[in-house]
Amino acid sequence: MSDMRLIVAGAGGRMGHTLIQAIAASQGVALAGAIEAPGAAAIGRDSGELAGLSKNGIAVTAALEPLLAAADGLIDFTTPKASAAFAGLMAKQGLVHVIGTTGLAADEEAAIAAAGRRAIVIKSGNMSLGVNLLAALVKRVARTLDAEFDIEILEMHHNRKIDAPSGTALMLGEAAAHGRGLHLASHRVMNREGVTGPRRAGDIGFASLRGGTVVGDHSVIFAGPAERIELVHKAEDRMIFARGALKAALWGRGRAPGVYSMADVLGLTDF
């Protein structure tokens, strides 16, 4: 089978650079285009050179649609508004759309779900293989331990991250809630300040830290009577997200339309 031709969205950012590097270093995939927001400084620049590689002859552009005829998929770590708009274009062509964007609002989630009727959408709050295995473990532990074990999620990221809690933290919270048979929206506690009173049974707490250049640290704490279990993942390089995204894209090639997750890609849905 020929190489899968992939477009990188957000090519001027740190994750975009990493994705371009990963494609250049991986077998079975090829760069078919690089896009950025209109007016971005990266527009018109060679995408290889921009990513710290030799020139590849693929200039960064602001227009996705003209690139789609010669592409098999899009890898998209951008903004919620952009990802929702891209989803509609990918649906028109029935292509693979790998979405690592976080902070999506309800209407943006709905637009992506609608696109999944025609496109192959693989969406995850974190594309790391390790984090997705962690989520499966969190679900299993939450299911195994009784309600005497309180669940708290702690995450830390670099000082330029714009959303909190992280998409990964929310994904881990969903896994914990699923394991307990709960709806996360009814049990999540996003911050605590002042006189809060005793902790409500069944709550799933979140705490977010920001600083420095931390790529992403996540801990899920199960605190019970006289003992505590902590499941931890520490990301040391954005390349782990890029490799996971490429794995997802290749997995999605030739699949039936739908909205999938990294749990589907890794065969963890029944864990």
TAKA-V932304 format. One record per residue. N is the residue number from 1. SS is DSSP state (A for helix, B for strand, O for the rest). PSI is psi in degrees with one decimal (none if undefined). Layout:
# TAKA-V932304
n: (N N)
ss: (SS SS)
psi: (PSI PSI)
This chain:
# TAKA-V932304
n: (1 2 3 4 5 6 7 8 9 10 11 12 13 14 15 16 17 18 19 20 21 22 23 24 25 26 27 28 29 30 31 32 33 34 35 36 37 38 39 40 41 42 43 44 45 46 47 48 49 50 51 52 53 54 55 56 57 58 59 60 61 62 63 64 65 66 67 68 69 70 71 72 73 74 75 76 77 78 79 80 81 82 83 84 85 86 87 88 89 90 91 92 93 94 95 96 97 98 99 100 101 102 103 104 105 106 107 108 109 110 111 112 113 114 115 116 117 118 119 120 121 122 123 124 125 126 127 128 129 130 131 132 133 134 135 136 137 138 139 140 141 142 143 144 145 146 147 148 149 150 151 152 153 154 155 156 157 158 159 160 161 162 163 164 165 166 167 168 169 170 171 172 173 174 175 176 177 178 179 180 181 182 183 184 185 186 187 188 189 190 191 192 193 194 195 196 197 198 199 200 201 202 203 204 205 206 207 208 209 210 211 212 213 214 215 216 217 218 219 220 221 222 223 224 225 226 227 228 229 230 231 232 233 234 235 236 237 238 239 240 241 242 243 244 245 246 247 248 249 250 251 252 253 254 255 256 257 258 259 260 261 262 263 264 265 266 267 268 269 270 271)
ss: (O O O B B B B B B O O O O A A A A A A A A A A A A O O O B B B B B B B O O O O O O O O O O B A A A A O O O O O O O O B B B O O O A A A A A A O O B B B B O O O A A A A A A A A A A A A A A O O B B B B O O O O O O A A A A A A A A A A O O O O B B B B O O O O O A A A A A A A A A A A A A A A A O O O O O B B B B B B B B O O O O O O O O O A A A A A A A A A A A A A A O O O A A A A B B O O O O O O O O O O O O O O B B B B B B B O O O O O B B B B B B B B B O O B B B B B B B B B O O O A A A A A A A A A A A A A A O O O O O B B B O A A A A A O O O O O)
psi: (142.4 162.4 144.7 125.5 116.3 138.9 139.3 120.5 148.7 37.0 -18.9 -8.6 176.8 -41.3 -36.5 -44.0 -43.7 -39.9 -42.4 -41.0 -42.5 -41.6 -42.9 -28.6 -1.5 147.4 148.5 -3.2 154.7 147.8 122.9 -9.3 162.5 128.9 155.9 168.7 145.9 134.6 -5.0 148.7 -23.7 -15.1 130.1 -13.6 154.2 127.0 -32.2 -48.2 -39.7 -34.7 5.5 15.0 -176.3 162.2 138.9 -1.1 5.5 107.0 147.6 132.8 166.7 -7.7 119.5 -45.3 -42.8 -18.9 -16.1 -29.2 -26.1 24.2 158.7 -19.2 169.4 134.8 124.7 100.0 79.9 -119.8 156.4 -44.4 -44.7 -43.4 -40.0 -40.3 -42.8 -36.9 -40.0 -40.2 -39.6 -34.7 -37.2 -33.6 -10.4 37.2 175.8 130.6 107.2 119.7 117.0 8.3 141.0 171.4 23.3 135.6 169.5 -42.1 -32.4 -39.4 -40.7 -39.1 -39.6 -40.8 -40.3 -39.0 -30.0 -9.5 -19.8 -26.1 163.8 99.8 126.1 110.4 133.3 144.4 -13.4 128.5 -2.1 136.7 -39.1 -42.0 -38.4 -33.0 -39.7 -44.1 -39.9 -39.8 -39.9 -44.4 -44.0 -44.7 -42.0 -36.1 -34.3 -42.2 147.2 -179.6 -6.7 -18.1 112.1 147.9 124.5 141.0 124.8 131.6 148.6 137.2 172.8 164.9 1.9 -0.8 136.5 -11.1 149.4 140.7 165.8 157.4 -33.6 -43.5 -42.1 -38.2 -41.5 -36.4 -41.0 -40.1 -43.5 -44.1 -41.1 -41.2 -30.4 -4.1 33.4 161.7 119.7 -40.0 -28.3 -10.3 -1.8 143.5 113.5 -23.0 158.6 134.8 141.9 -153.3 99.1 -14.3 176.8 153.4 131.7 131.9 136.1 -9.7 150.8 112.2 150.9 139.6 134.9 129.9 145.5 134.8 150.2 -139.3 24.2 123.6 -43.3 114.8 135.1 133.8 134.4 119.7 126.4 104.5 112.1 -173.5 112.5 11.2 158.1 135.2 131.7 127.7 125.7 141.2 134.0 119.3 131.1 -13.4 137.5 -14.5 -27.1 -34.8 -38.8 -44.9 -40.4 -40.2 -39.7 -40.5 -41.7 -43.6 -46.6 -37.7 -37.3 -18.7 122.0 -1.5 162.4 150.4 149.0 172.5 117.1 169.5 173.7 -24.7 -36.8 -44.7 -39.4 1.2 34.9 8.2 -27.4 11.5 none)
